[in-house]
Amino acid sequence: MLMVLTLWSDGFRHDFCTDATVDLVLGVAAGDVSSEDSAVMTASLEQ
């Protein structure tokens, strides 16, 4: 949720489903998803 609010405050409008958001946040937190990969995932969802 914090990620979505942070992106929203920066003007980003998302189309994340809950599962995708949780997977991304937990993946970054666990070190399974790099910051570069998370940026690519986030950019691909940008509207």
Jmol script that loads the backbone (N, CA, C; Angstrom):
load data "model"
ATOM      1  N   MET A   1       0.818  -1.196   0.000  1.00  0.00           N
ATOM      2  CA  MET A   1       0.000   0.000   0.000  1.00  0.00           C
ATOM      3  C   MET A   1       0.858   1.254   0.000  1.00  0.00           C
ATOM      4  N   LEU A   2       1.923   1.229   0.787  1.00  0.00           N
ATOM      5  CA  LEU A   2       2.800   2.400   0.847  1.00  0.00           C
ATOM      6  C   LEU A   2       3.413   2.683  -0.516  1.00  0.00           C
ATOM      7  N   MET A   3       3.786   1.611  -1.242  1.00  0.00           N
ATOM      8  CA  MET A   3       4.345   1.795  -2.576  1.00  0.00           C
ATOM      9  C   MET A   3       3.342   2.502  -3.480  1.00  0.00           C
ATOM     10  N   VAL A   4       2.089   2.076  -3.439  1.00  0.00           N
ATOM     11  CA  VAL A   4       1.057   2.671  -4.288  1.00  0.00           C
ATOM     12  C   VAL A   4       0.852   4.130  -3.921  1.00  0.00           C
ATOM     13  N   LEU A   5       0.816   4.441  -2.629  1.00  0.00           N
ATOM     14  CA  LEU A   5       0.651   5.832  -2.207  1.00  0.00           C
ATOM     15  C   LEU A   5       1.839   6.697  -2.612  1.00  0.00           C
ATOM     16  N   THR A   6       3.024   6.143  -2.499  1.00  0.00           N
ATOM     17  CA  THR A   6       4.220   6.892  -2.899  1.00  0.00           C
ATOM     18  C   THR A   6       4.195   7.171  -4.394  1.00  0.00           C
ATOM     19  N   LEU A   7       3.872   6.171  -5.184  1.00  0.00           N
ATOM     20  CA  LEU A   7       3.783   6.366  -6.627  1.00  0.00           C
ATOM     21  C   LEU A   7       2.686   7.363  -6.980  1.00  0.00           C
ATOM     22  N   TRP A   8       1.550   7.271  -6.292  1.00  0.00           N
ATOM     23  CA  TRP A   8       0.436   8.181  -6.546  1.00  0.00           C
ATOM     24  C   TRP A   8       0.833   9.618  -6.236  1.00  0.00           C
ATOM     25  N   SER A   9       1.562   9.822  -5.130  1.00  0.00           N
ATOM     26  CA  SER A   9       1.979  11.173  -4.761  1.00  0.00           C
ATOM     27  C   SER A   9       2.963  11.750  -5.773  1.00  0.00           C
ATOM     28  N   ASP A  10       3.644  10.871  -6.524  1.00  0.00           N
ATOM     29  CA  ASP A  10       4.567  11.314  -7.572  1.00  0.00           C
ATOM     30  C   ASP A  10       3.864  11.469  -8.923  1.00  0.00           C
ATOM     31  N   GLY A  11       2.543  11.312  -8.935  1.00  0.00           N
ATOM     32  CA  GLY A  11       1.785  11.499 -10.161  1.00  0.00           C
ATOM     33  C   GLY A  11       1.581  10.247 -10.990  1.00  0.00           C
ATOM     34  N   PHE A  12       2.014   9.100 -10.483  1.00  0.00           N
ATOM     35  CA  PHE A  12       1.873   7.843 -11.204  1.00  0.00           C
ATOM     36  C   PHE A  12       0.488   7.273 -10.957  1.00  0.00           C
ATOM     37  N   ARG A  13      -0.202   6.902 -12.006  1.00  0.00           N
ATOM     38  CA  ARG A  13      -1.497   6.233 -11.883  1.00  0.00           C
ATOM     39  C   ARG A  13      -1.296   4.783 -12.292  1.00  0.00           C
ATOM     40  N   HIS A  14      -1.721   3.869 -11.460  1.00  0.00           N
ATOM     41  CA  HIS A  14      -1.412   2.461 -11.674  1.00  0.00           C
ATOM     42  C   HIS A  14      -2.644   1.653 -12.056  1.00  0.00           C
ATOM     43  N   ASP A  15      -2.359   0.462 -12.510  1.00  0.00           N
ATOM     44  CA  ASP A  15      -3.395  -0.514 -12.811  1.00  0.00           C
ATOM     45  C   ASP A  15      -2.963  -1.857 -12.209  1.00  0.00           C
ATOM     46  N   PHE A  16      -2.384  -1.799 -11.004  1.00  0.00           N
ATOM     47  CA  PHE A  16      -1.924  -2.992 -10.316  1.00  0.00           C
ATOM     48  C   PHE A  16      -3.108  -3.759  -9.750  1.00  0.00           C
ATOM     49  N   CYS A  17      -3.058  -5.063  -9.850  1.00  0.00           N
ATOM     50  CA  CYS A  17      -3.997  -5.855  -9.080  1.00  0.00           C
ATOM     51  C   CYS A  17      -3.327  -6.109  -7.729  1.00  0.00           C
ATOM     52  N   THR A  18      -4.087  -6.474  -6.739  1.00  0.00           N
ATOM     53  CA  THR A  18      -3.553  -6.661  -5.394  1.00  0.00           C
ATOM     54  C   THR A  18      -2.455  -7.704  -5.359  1.00  0.00           C
ATOM     55  N   ASP A  19      -2.645  -8.820  -6.028  1.00  0.00           N
ATOM     56  CA  ASP A  19      -1.644  -9.891  -6.015  1.00  0.00           C
ATOM     57  C   ASP A  19      -0.321  -9.437  -6.625  1.00  0.00           C
ATOM     58  N   ALA A  20      -0.386  -8.716  -7.726  1.00  0.00           N
ATOM     59  CA  ALA A  20       0.839  -8.243  -8.381  1.00  0.00           C
ATOM     60  C   ALA A  20       1.578  -7.263  -7.483  1.00  0.00           C
ATOM     61  N   THR A  21       0.841  -6.406  -6.812  1.00  0.00           N
ATOM     62  CA  THR A  21       1.463  -5.435  -5.912  1.00  0.00           C
ATOM     63  C   THR A  21       2.133  -6.128  -4.741  1.00  0.00           C
ATOM     64  N   VAL A  22       1.447  -7.068  -4.131  1.00  0.00           N
ATOM     65  CA  VAL A  22       2.009  -7.797  -2.994  1.00  0.00           C
ATOM     66  C   VAL A  22       3.238  -8.580  -3.434  1.00  0.00           C
ATOM     67  N   ASP A  23       3.164  -9.249  -4.578  1.00  0.00           N
ATOM     68  CA  ASP A  23       4.308 -10.013  -5.082  1.00  0.00           C
ATOM     69  C   ASP A  23       5.509  -9.105  -5.321  1.00  0.00           C
ATOM     70  N   LEU A  24       5.276  -7.933  -5.890  1.00  0.00           N
ATOM     71  CA  LEU A  24       6.365  -7.006  -6.163  1.00  0.00           C
ATOM     72  C   LEU A  24       6.990  -6.493  -4.870  1.00  0.00           C
ATOM     73  N   VAL A  25       6.162  -6.046  -3.941  1.00  0.00           N
ATOM     74  CA  VAL A  25       6.671  -5.497  -2.680  1.00  0.00           C
ATOM     75  C   VAL A  25       7.411  -6.563  -1.881  1.00  0.00           C
ATOM     76  N   LEU A  26       6.827  -7.740  -1.762  1.00  0.00           N
ATOM     77  CA  LEU A  26       7.490  -8.804  -1.012  1.00  0.00           C
ATOM     78  C   LEU A  26       8.756  -9.290  -1.720  1.00  0.00           C
ATOM     79  N   GLY A  27       8.730  -9.318  -3.033  1.00  0.00           N
ATOM     80  CA  GLY A  27       9.907  -9.721  -3.782  1.00  0.00           C
ATOM     81  C   GLY A  27      11.069  -8.761  -3.585  1.00  0.00           C
ATOM     82  N   VAL A  28      10.776  -7.461  -3.587  1.00  0.00           N
ATOM     83  CA  VAL A  28      11.816  -6.467  -3.334  1.00  0.00           C
ATOM     84  C   VAL A  28      12.320  -6.598  -1.896  1.00  0.00           C
ATOM     85  N   ALA A  29      11.403  -6.724  -0.945  1.00  0.00           N
ATOM     86  CA  ALA A  29      11.780  -6.826   0.471  1.00  0.00           C
ATOM     87  C   ALA A  29      12.628  -8.065   0.744  1.00  0.00           C
ATOM     88  N   ALA A  30      12.316  -9.165   0.066  1.00  0.00           N
ATOM     89  CA  ALA A  30      13.054 -10.415   0.273  1.00  0.00           C
ATOM     90  C   ALA A  30      14.363 -10.462  -0.512  1.00  0.00           C
ATOM     91  N   GLY A  31      14.541  -9.513  -1.415  1.00  0.00           N
ATOM     92  CA  GLY A  31      15.743  -9.509  -2.234  1.00  0.00           C
ATOM     93  C   GLY A  31      15.628 -10.376  -3.472  1.00  0.00           C
ATOM     94  N   ASP A  32      14.428 -10.871  -3.741  1.00  0.00           N
ATOM     95  CA  ASP A  32      14.203 -11.712  -4.922  1.00  0.00           C
ATOM     96  C   ASP A  32      13.998 -10.887  -6.191  1.00  0.00           C
ATOM     97  N   VAL A  33      13.597  -9.627  -6.038  1.00  0.00           N
ATOM     98  CA  VAL A  33      13.373  -8.722  -7.162  1.00  0.00           C
ATOM     99  C   VAL A  33      14.311  -7.534  -6.973  1.00  0.00           C
ATOM    100  N   SER A  34      15.162  -7.287  -7.955  1.00  0.00           N
ATOM    101  CA  SER A  34      16.102  -6.170  -7.853  1.00  0.00           C
ATOM    102  C   SER A  34      15.368  -4.848  -8.059  1.00  0.00           C
ATOM    103  N   SER A  35      15.998  -3.778  -7.647  1.00  0.00           N
ATOM    104  CA  SER A  35      15.383  -2.468  -7.844  1.00  0.00           C
ATOM    105  C   SER A  35      15.239  -2.160  -9.330  1.00  0.00           C
ATOM    106  N   GLU A  36      16.176  -2.642 -10.140  1.00  0.00           N
ATOM    107  CA  GLU A  36      16.078  -2.442 -11.582  1.00  0.00           C
ATOM    108  C   GLU A  36      14.875  -3.185 -12.155  1.00  0.00           C
ATOM    109  N   ASP A  37      14.678  -4.431 -11.713  1.00  0.00           N
ATOM    110  CA  ASP A  37      13.529  -5.210 -12.179  1.00  0.00           C
ATOM    111  C   ASP A  37      12.219  -4.597 -11.719  1.00  0.00           C
ATOM    112  N   SER A  38      12.194  -4.071 -10.493  1.00  0.00           N
ATOM    113  CA  SER A  38      10.964  -3.446 -10.005  1.00  0.00           C
ATOM    114  C   SER A  38      10.650  -2.189 -10.800  1.00  0.00           C
ATOM    115  N   ALA A  39      11.686  -1.453 -11.209  1.00  0.00           N
ATOM    116  CA  ALA A  39      11.469  -0.262 -12.032  1.00  0.00           C
ATOM    117  C   ALA A  39      10.893  -0.643 -13.388  1.00  0.00           C
ATOM    118  N   VAL A  40      11.397  -1.734 -13.968  1.00  0.00           N
ATOM    119  CA  VAL A  40      10.884  -2.197 -15.259  1.00  0.00           C
ATOM    120  C   VAL A  40       9.425  -2.629 -15.118  1.00  0.00           C
ATOM    121  N   MET A  41       9.121  -3.373 -14.058  1.00  0.00           N
ATOM    122  CA  MET A  41       7.737  -3.827 -13.830  1.00  0.00           C
ATOM    123  C   MET A  41       6.807  -2.642 -13.651  1.00  0.00           C
ATOM    124  N   THR A  42       7.231  -1.677 -12.865  1.00  0.00           N
ATOM    125  CA  THR A  42       6.413  -0.502 -12.592  1.00  0.00           C
ATOM    126  C   THR A  42       6.206   0.322 -13.861  1.00  0.00           C
ATOM    127  N   ALA A  43       7.266   0.515 -14.633  1.00  0.00           N
ATOM    128  CA  ALA A  43       7.177   1.293 -15.870  1.00  0.00           C
ATOM    129  C   ALA A  43       6.262   0.616 -16.883  1.00  0.00           C
ATOM    130  N   SER A  44       6.240  -0.709 -16.891  1.00  0.00           N
ATOM    131  CA  SER A  44       5.398  -1.410 -17.856  1.00  0.00           C
ATOM    132  C   SER A  44       3.921  -1.271 -17.536  1.00  0.00           C
ATOM    133  N   LEU A  45       3.604  -0.902 -16.295  1.00  0.00           N
ATOM    134  CA  LEU A  45       2.208  -0.727 -15.888  1.00  0.00           C
ATOM    135  C   LEU A  45       1.757   0.713 -15.937  1.00  0.00           C
ATOM    136  N   GLU A  46       2.672   1.637 -16.244  1.00  0.00           N
ATOM    137  CA  GLU A  46       2.343   3.052 -16.233  1.00  0.00           C
ATOM    138  C   GLU A  46       1.310   3.356 -17.302  1.00  0.00           C
ATOM    139  N   GLN A  47       0.376   4.201 -16.931  1.00  0.00           N
ATOM    140  CA  GLN A  47      -0.699   4.566 -17.865  1.00  0.00           C
ATOM    141  C   GLN A  47      -0.440   5.940 -18.438  1.00  0.00           C
TER     142      GLN A  47
END
end "model"
wireframe off; spacefill off
backbone 0.3
color backbone group
